[in-house]
Each structure stands twice: as C-alpha cells, then as structure tokens.
Amino acid sequence: MTYSFMSAAASFENNLLTLENEVLHARFAVCGGRLILLALENKEYALALISDGTPEEAACAFSTDDFLGEASPHLSARLKWSGGEIPREAQFSLFPSLPFIGIRFFADGAYQKEADPILTCALPSPHILLKSVTLYDKTDREDMLVTEDVRPLYKNGVHTAFRGNLFFAEDRVSGLTLAMIKDAPTFSSAVKHDGFDLIADGTKSLTLVGTGADGTAPGRHELYGATVGLGKHMEEAYKSWFRAMYKGEDKLFVMSNTWGDRSQDSAVSESFMMGEIDRAACIGVDIVQIDDGWQKGVTANSKVASGGVWEGYYASDPDFWKPNPARFPRGLAPVAAYAGEKGVELGLWFSPDSSDEFKNHEKDAETVLSLWRTYGIRTFKLDGVNLPSKRAETNFLSLLTALVSGSEGKIRFNLDITAQNRLGYLYQKSFGTLFVENRYTDWGNYYPHNTLKNLWCLSRYFPTEKFQFELLNPERNKDKYPNDPFAPYLYDIDYEFASVMLADPLVWMEMTHLSDENTEKLRKIVALWREHREKLRRATVFPIGDMPSGQAFTGFQAVCGKEGYLVLFRESTLSPTAAYSLPRPAGKLTWLASNGEVSARCDGSSLEMTAQKPRTYAFYHYEI
C-alpha cells in the first residue's frame, strides 16, 4: 500500500511504515506494544540512525491533511494497533522538503503509566553534545521564558534524565543534529509530569517520555506527541516546520486591548469603545479587542462589582455571556458596525468554563459561534483556562475544534498563557496566536527591555508571528519607577513598537489616553510597518547582538530570500557603537526609520551600528 503527496511518499508493507521526502527516509513499526523508530536517514548527508525491533500487527491508512485548514497541506499516515493496555494510534505528518516528521498519539480508553515512553531514537556516535531547551509559561510569575543547557553525553551513562521541551543532539563526528521535540505543554502545565522529559541511555539512544495519560479520559483522546528530525541547522529548520504546522494569518496584525491601563471593566462601555475605535483607525490598529467587562456576568477580575467568578459561569448566571445591558444598552451591534465603517475589526475576550473539567465545552462553542454569527466577530482571546487533567485537555480541544469547524476556519484565537495550566508553546501548535504576557506600569513590572528579551529568546526557536507582545503607554505611572534607569517613560513609544513589531504587536492600553505627540509617533511607525508586514510575516527571524538587558546592543535579522530587514537597538550602553555578527549575509542598507541619529554599515555578515543616544532603535531594509 502506497501514497504520495507532492514529493512526500509513504508505504506500508509487512507491518512496516516507511515515510520519505526529499530530505528524510524513515521506518516505523509497533514493537512491544509501542511505536518504534527503526530507521531515520538524512539523504543529503547519508547518515542513518538504526534501531532494532520486530514489527507487530498494525493497520495503516493514508491521506492528505491540513488540520481543519489550520496547517499547510501535508501527507498524513495513521498507524493503529491493539497491543499493550489499550488500542493506540499514531498520526504522522510529513511535508515534502522539511527534515522533520510530526507524530500525534491517541488512545482509546483510560489508562496511566509512569514515565510513559513517547518515542525512542538511536544516536549515531559516542560523541554527542546535547542541548536541552526548557520553555516557561505562566508568565505572570515567570520572566525568563527560555533556558538552555548544553552538555556532552557520557558513553557509559545509564538512563540520565533531562527536563525540557526541545532537544538537539549534535553528533560531533558528522556535524549532524538529531532534533527531538516533545509536543506537550511546559513542565509546569503538563498533565502528570514526572519531573523529566527525556532519558539518555548513554550515547546509544534518546527517549522522550510523558504522554500525559492520567486515567481520567475514558474515550478516544490525544496524548502528548513528538516531532523528530535529522540534519544541519536544525533550529532554523524547526522554525520552518512550525510555520508549516501553523498557518496563522497571511500578514502580521496590530491588536489593541484596553486592559493594560488597569481600568479593568470599569471603563468598558459603548461610548468608550467608540472612542477607542476612532483612535485605532487613526493609528492603524487592525483589531480592537474588548476585554473582560463586555458581558453581563461578573468575573473575579471585576473592578466595580464583588462576588465575581472565574469558572462556573452558566451556573452563576444563565445569561452570563449576553452583552452587558448597562454598558451596551443597544448590544454589541452598533459597536461592531462602527468598527466596520472605520476599517477596524472588533474582537472579544472570552473565558471558557473550566468547571468540572470543561463539562460545558459544547455550550461554550455555541456561545462563541453565536457571537461570530451575530456580530461578525472572529478574533477571541481565550483566557481563564485551567487544564489540570487529560479529560480537561480533551474537552478543551473539543471546544477549539468545534469553533474552527463550525466557523469554517474563520474564528481565530489569542490563547493566553499567562497563568494556570494551559497548552503552552508546543502542544496543539496549529491553533491561534499566543498572548504571552501581562505587564503593567501600574504594578511597576513593565520594562520594554524585558519584553524585547522574551521575544528575542523565543525567536531562536519559533516563527515570531506566533506571538503577541505588548507595548504600553510610557507616560503613565512615572511615580512607580523612582530613580529607575530602565523606566518605561524614558523610552519613546515608537521604540516600544519597534521592539515587538516582528511579532503581532499588542497595543496594551486605552488609546484615547495617549498624548497627541505619542499618538502621532505611533501612527507613523505603524503606517511604515504596515507597508512591510507581509514580507516580515514570511521572513525567517534571527536574534542578533547580545540578549536584551537594558544595557546591550541587540536586535533581529529578518531574512526574506534575496532581501531582508534589520531591527537594531542601542539600549542604555556606554559606547555609541557596536559590531554585530549576522546569521545571513546582508546587502546595502536602506534606512526606514529610527528615533534618533543612527548610522550603520554592513560588510556581508558583519555589521556596525552607531547611535548617538541611548534607547535608540533603527529599522533597515536590504537587498542582496
């Protein structure tokens, strides 16, 4: 039995599944009741990883899939078997020219198992340098979102355990890297996390562990999965793989949300939102999102009422998700219509009901679909989600699937990862942008250099369009930063925008309270950015310079084939000049924007920037 999609091909004979594209050749089988990777070969570099195993009986089917339109079309293989405790299924995703294979696992019945293996890969030599990358969400309490550990593996080591999400095992003999990614929430959010994610058997093999099975989901449900690849420049290649799995929007977008000024629900009303829409149209904001407070029900985050809830919404008030009649006496229709007249989309905050492990997920789906059908609202920030069990995860995924399917892919999500147990960066990556962090000048915890740092660190492993990062009104709450050299009021608002403009910028403020001067500065940089955002959306983004610290020369290189962009920052440094090493050669630079006097010269992969004052950004385009 064979199947092909473009240059990707699959066959199943004698219980052996073979997957092949322009780069990889792989063989899988069920051995001992679980999936085994028997061989993984990189064709370009003629390196193969071989494991032992006797194939057991299984069934296989092939198709072309795109995950309800949320991913790019690709070859899909489904391998089913009944050995072991319960029936299992593995779904494989293979794109024509990418050196990765994605594997989603499903179980048909409740079970749990300590340190449940996901996938084992052989290692090619005794000279392995292992890089473990650990990701952090729950960003209300975390502000270093990526940490890295690099160490050589010991040939005679026995079952050394590592915690992490992405693992890169470099063979120092061939120079090739085996990449193993655990497609799961972060360690602090994953169901039934055992304290580690990877086991190294000396330098013989690596095994991803921890499927999240906890015995709570009796029907068919998805477990945690894996992505495996072999080649060179695997960190960059993984960003291409991730982008294929996450189609997202066709261009970057700017969204506003008033919650950043901490009025919470006290300011939300029809007249207030009309003013925000006017200001959004002036600045060039694409989506004006109404946060908590548009609805009749009262949440625990309310500033004007006590006794609010953070789950059990329908039990609290059957009309919880109707428009608030005091704040929107005519409903949301006039606001949505006015936004349309101004060329602005209206978005909404929504909190799925986490009570009883998302028992009300079907009711939630109908609520959101009704809002989409009635008002044409397609972008929803999903917040207040808590996923303590596999049953809760399964029901929440049913909600997401129902919304995508019921709207034929028109509904989009901003998935908040700031608190509680949520999907994180890698699990179900095809769904939505990630709302990464809440920061407030009211609490004195917003620093532009820290937001830049978090995007800079994530950009090493992920396409930046997956993330929403915020900029705040720098003129507010100066008293919260006494004698602070990194205080937000020291930064220009266009510098703030530039620091997040390779993501989807989040204007985290009440725009009607911006000064005329800052409104104009923001309008100008947004107008320029909009001219280039489609190219920036397709670019491969690399972090360059030093990690942002408030005292660094830092930035990004965005590569778009034979052209690209540089976004450079001089933070509060003593010297006005610094040299950058570029990941890819750049050509002659064309200045696009800056907030001060700058100069830059480039010689292939070397760049020198001079900025006359601290806290200066520069935006350049180049062609090769």
N, C-alpha and C positions, 0 to 999 in steps of 0.2 A: 504494500500500500504506500503510495507516494503522493506528495502535494507540493505545490510551489506557489510563491508569491513574489513576483519580480525575480530577483536573483537569490532569494531565500528559498530553501528547499527542505523537505522533511520526508522521512520514510520510516516505516515500522514493519520489521520482519523478525520472526523468531523471538518476540517479546523484547526486542531491542529497538529503541527510538534513536534515530540519527537526525541531527539538525545541522544545517550547513548554510553559510552565506559566503560573501566574497572574502571574509576575513577568518571566520571560525569554522571548525568542524568538531562536533560534539556527539557523544553517545551516552545515552542514559538507559537505565534499567531498574526494575524493582528487585532488590536483593535483600533477603532477610526481613521482608515486610516494609522496607522503606526505600526511598529513591536514592540511587547511587549514580554519581557522575563517573562513568567508566573511562572516558577519554575526553580531553579538551585540547584541541590543537589550534595554534595560530598559523595559518597558511603562509602569511608573509614572511614570518621569521622561522618557520619549520621547527617549532617547539611544541611537543605534545606532553600532556600530563596523563599518566595511565594509572588506573586503579583496578583491583581485582573484584570479581563478583560473578555469581551465576544468576542469569535472569530468571525471574519467576513470572508466572502467568499474569498478564495485564491486558487491558483493552485500550485502543487509541483511536482518536478522531482528529481531523484537521479542519481548519477553516481560516478565513481572514477576519481579523477583529480590529476594533478601534475603541473598545470600552465605551460604548454609547456615544461615540464621537468625541470623547474627552482626550483620546490619544490619537496619534497618527496611525493609519492602517498598517498592519503587520501580519506576519504569519503566526498562527496560533495552533498549538498542539495540546491535546488533552489526554493525559495518561491516567487510567483508572485501575485500581487494584483493590483486592479484598483481604490480603494478608495482614497480619497484625491484629490489633484490638478491634478496629472498626474500618469500614471502607474509606479509602482515601482517594484524592485526585490531585494531580499536579497540572497546572496550566502554564505552558511555555510561551513566551513572546520573543520573536526574532525579527529584527529589521534587516534589510538587505546588506548594509555596509558597516554596521556598528559592531565592535568586538565584545558584545555583551549578550547574554541570554537572561531574561527575567523569568522567575518561577513563582507562581502563586499556588498556595496549598489550600485544599479544602478537606474537611472531614464531615462524615455523615453519621453523626451521633456523638454523644457526650463522652469525653474521656479526659484524663490528665496524666502527665508523665513528667517526672523530674528531668530537667536538662534535656528536654526532647530534642533530638538532632533534627536539623533542617536540611543540611547538605554538607557532604564531605568532599574536599578536593585534594588530590595528591600534589606534592611540591616537587619541583624539578631538580633540586640540588641541595646539598647540605649548607649552602651559603646563602641564607635568606635574611633579608632585612625587612622586618615587619613594621608597618606604620598603622597604628590604630587611631581612628578619628572618632571622638565622642562628641555627640551633639546634646545641647541642653535647650529645653523649652521652659515652661513655667516662668516666663521672663519677668513677671512681677517680682521675682526673687532672684533671678539669675541675670548677670550682665556680661558673662563670658560664654558665648554660645557655642564655641568650637574649641576643643583642646586636642592636642596631638601627642602621641607617644611613639617614639621610634626606637627599636632595639633589635639586635640580631637574635635569631633563634638558635638555640643550642641543640646540636645534633642528638645528644643523648638525653635531652629534656623529656620529661614524661607528663603529658596532659597539663601543660601550662595554660591557665585560663586568662582571658583578656576581656575587658569590658569595652564596648564601642559600638559604632553603627556602620562605619566604613573601614574596611581593612585592605591594605595594599601590601602584598608580599613580593618584594623585588628579589629576583634571582641575580646575584652579583656576578655570576658567570656569564649568563646570556644577556643580561640587561633588561629582560622582560619582567613584567609585573603581573601577578595574579591578583585580580580585584574580587573581593567578596563583600557584598553589601547586604546587611540584614534589613529587610524591608519590614520595619516594625516601628512603633513609637519609641521615644527615647527611654533610657533605662528607668527613669523616674516615673514614666507614664505607662510603660508596657505592662500588660496583664501577666501575672505570675512570673515576674522577672527573678532569676536565680542568682543575680549578682555578677553574671558574666555572660558574654555573647559568643565567644569564640574559644575553641580549645585547639592548641597546637600539640600534636604528637611528635615531639622532637622537631625534626625537619622533614618528616615523612608526609604529613598531611595537616590540613586545617579543617575544622568542623564548626559551622555555625550552629548554635543551639538556642532553644527557647521559642517554641511555636505559639505561646500564649494560651495553650489549651488548659482550662481550669475546671472542666466538668460542668460548666453552667449552661452551655448552649447545646440542647439535645438534638436539634435538627441539623440540616446542612449549613455549615458556616465556614468562613475563611479564617485560616491560621496565618501566622506571620510567614513571610516568604524570603526569597533571596534573589539577588542579581549577581551573576558571575561573569567575569571576562578575563581575557588574557591578551597582552600586547604591550606596547610602549605608550608613554604619555597618557596613562590611564585616567588620571584625574581630569584632564581636559576631555578625554573621550567620554567619561561618565556624564559630563555636563550635556554632551550631545545626546546621549542615551536618555537622560532625564527629560530633556526638551522633547524628544520623540514620544515619551510616555505622558507628557503634559503639554497639550496643545495651547491651552490658555487663549487669551485674546490675540488678535492679529497685530496689535500695537500696544505699547505701554500706555497707561492711563493715570490721570490725576484724580484722586478722590478727596473730598473734604468730609470731615466729621467733627461736629462741634464739641464733642466730649473732652477734647484736650484742654479746654478752658475751665473745666470743672464746674460749670453751671449744672451739669448732670441733666436732670429732667426739668429743672426749674425754668429754663428759658424756652423750651420747645413749645411752639405754637404755630398757627397758620401764618400770622403776620411776621413772626421771627424768621420762619423758613423762607418766606417770600423774599425777605431782605438778603438772606444767605444765598439764594438762587441768583439774585441780581449781582451780588459780589462775585459769585462763581463765574457767571457769564463774562464779567469784566476781566477777571484774572485768567480765564481759560481752563477752569476746572471741568472735568468731564462728568463726574458723578457727585451729587450732593447727597450724602447719606444721613438720614435721621436716626440717631442712636436711641437708646432706651428712653421712653417717655412719650412716644407717638401713640402707644397703645393704651387702652382703657385700664388694664390691670396694672398693679403696682408691684415693682420688684424690690428686692433688698437694697438696690442701689439708688432708690429714690431719695431726693434731697428735700422733697416737700411733703412726704407722707410716711408714716411709720407702718409697721406691720407687713411690709412687703415680703415677697417670697423669691426664692432662687431656683425652685422647681415646684412641681405640683400646680402648674399654672391653671389648668382647667378645673381642678378641684377648688382652687381659690376663687375663681370667677369664670363661669362658662363663657363669658364674653371677653375674656382676658385680651384676646388679640383683635378686638374691634378697635377702630380709631377712637382716641380719647375724645369724648363729646365736648368737653370743656375747652380743650386746646385746639381741636379741629372740628368745630361745630358743623361744618359742611362736609366733613370726611376728608379723605386724602385726595379726592379727585381734583379739586381746584389747584392744589399744590403740584400734583403730577402734571396737570395741563399747563400750568405756568412754567414749570421746568422745561416741558417740551417746546413751548413758544420761545424760550431763551436758548434753546440748543443744548440743554443740560439734562442728564438723566437723574432720576430720583432713585435713591437706594434706601434700604431699611435695615435696621438691626433686628435680629430675631434670636430668641433663645429656645432651642428645642427642649422639651420637657424631659429632664434626666430622671425623674422619679420612677421607681420600680423598673430600673434598667431600660428606660425609654419605651415603656409599655404603650405610650401614646404616639408612637412614631407615625402611624398611619394618619392619625388626626392632625399631627404637625404637618405632614406632607400636604394634606388637603388645605390647611390654613395658608401655607406659603403659596401653593398653586393658585388659590383663590385670590391672593393679593396680586399675583402676577397677571392673572386673567382680568381682574377688575381694573387695575391701575397701570398695567404695563411695566411694573417694577420687576427688574430681572436680576439685580445685584443685592444679595443678602449677606450681611455679616452674621455668622453663626457663633454665638457666644454662650457662656454659661454651661458648656458641655462638660460632663464628667463621665468617664468610661472606666469604671472600676472592675469590670468583668468581661469575659468573652461574650456573654449574652448582650450586655450593654453595647459593646462594639458592633455586634451583628445587627442589632436593631437600628443603631445609628447609621450604619452603612446602608441599611434598607431605606432609611429616610433619604439619604443623598441620592441613591439610585432612583428612587421614586420621583424625586424632583427633577433630575436630569431627564429621565424617560418621559415624565408627564409633561414637561415643557419642550420636548424635542431638542434638548440641549441649550435652550435659550436662558434658563436660570443659571446664574453664576454665584459662586460662594467666595466670601472672605472668611477663612477659617481661623478663628482666634486661637493662639497657642500660648496665651499669657499666664494661664492658671489651670489648675485641676489636671486630670488625666485626659489627654487628647491625642489625636492621631499623629501629631508631630510632623517632621520634615519628610519622612521616607515612606510611611505606611499610607497606601491609597493616594499616591502622589499625583494621580491624574485629576483629582478633584481640587479646583479652586486655588486662589492665591492664599498666602499665609499672612495673617495680621500678626506681626512678630512681637511687638512690644507696646506697652503703655508707659509713657513718661510724661511728667507734668512739672512745669515750673512752680506750680502751687506747692508741690512737695519738695522742691529743690532737687529732683532726681533726673531732670532732663539736661544732658550735656551733648551738644552737637557732635563732639569728637567721639563719644561713646556710641551713638547711633551709627556714625560713619564706620567705627571699628567693627560693629556687629555685621554690617553689610559687607565690609571688606573681607572679614574672615569667612563668611558664608560663600562669598563669590569664588573662592578657590575650588569649591566642590559642586556648586549649584548654579543653574542659569538664574540671573538676578531678577528676571521678570516674574519669578515665582513669589517674590516677597513684596509686602507693603511696609515701607519705613516712613517715619513721621518727621515733620518739621513743625515747630511751634511758633507762636507769636513771641519774638525775642524781647519785646518791650514790656511784657508782663512780669510782675513779681521780682523786680530787681532787688528788693529787700531780702529775698530768700537766699541770695548769693553774696553775703558781705565779704569783701576783700578776696573774692574768688577769681583767679586769673582765667578760669575756663567758663565763666558765667555766660549764659546764652545771650544776654544783652550786649555782649562785646562782639557778637557775630552779626554780619549782615544777613538779611533774610534770603537773598539770592545765593549766598554761600550755603546756607542751610539746605536750600532746594538742590543745589548742585551736589551736595553730599549724598543725596538719596535719588538722584534723577536717573540712575541706571537700574533702579527698582521701579516699582509703581508708587510714586510719591503720594503720601498721605498728608493733606493739609489739616493738621490736628488742632483745630482752633475754631473760634467764632470769627469768621472772616469780616463780619461787619464791624468788628472792633479793631481791625488793623488801621494803622495810620495811613493817610493818603500817600505818604512817601514810601512806606513798605508795600502798600498795595501796588504802586507803580513799579517798584523794583521786582516784585513777584510776577506781575503781568508781563514784563519784558523778558524775564528768563524763561517763563512758561511758554511764551509765544515762540521763542527761539527753539526751545526743546521740542515743541510740537512739530517743527519743521524736520526734525531729525529722528523722531521717536520710532518710526517704523524700521529704520536701519538699526537703531540701538536695540530694538526688540529682537532682531535676528543676530545680533553680534555675539561673539564669544568674549566674555568679560574676564579679565585677569586682574587680580590685585597687584599693584606695583608700589615701590618705595617701602617705607617701614610701616608697621602696623600703627594705625592712628592711636595717638596717646594724648593729644593736645599739644605735643611738642615734637612733631615729626613732619617730614616731607613724605607725603603719601599720595595715593590716587588709584586710578584704574586705567587700563588699556582695553578698549572695546574694538575687537577685530571683526571686520566685515569683508572678508575676501581681500581684494586689492585696495581697500580703503579702510579707514578706521577712525577712532576718536581717542583722545586723551583727556581725562579729567584729573587735574593736578591740584594739590592742596599744600600750601605752606601753612602749617599750624603755628603755634607760638614758639618759633625757633629763634636761636640767637643769630645764626647765619641767614642771609637772604638767599643763598644759592645752595643747590644740592644736585647731585647726579642720580639718575635713575637707570637701572638696567631693565630693558623691555623684553618681555617674553617673545614678542614677534617684532620683526623689523618694521619701522615706520618710515614714511617718506617726508616730503616737505610739509611743514606745519602751516595751517591756516588758522589764525586766531578767530574764535567765535564769540567769546565772552569772558569777562573777568570782573572782579570787584576792586581792582587796584592795578597799579602799573606792574606788568609782568613781561618777561621775555623768555623764550625757550628756543633751544636749537637741538636738532636731532641728527645723529650720525648712525643710521641703521638701527642697531639695537641699543644704542647709548643716547641718553637724553640729559640735558642740563637745563634746569629751570632757575630763574631769578625772580623773586617777588619782593618788592620794596617794603612791604609792610606785613606783619603777621596776620594770620587769619585771612589769607587771600586764596581764592580759587582761580583756576584758568581752564577754559574749555576749548580744545583744539580739534580740528579735523585734519586728516592727512590722506594722501593717495600715494600708492607705490608705483 
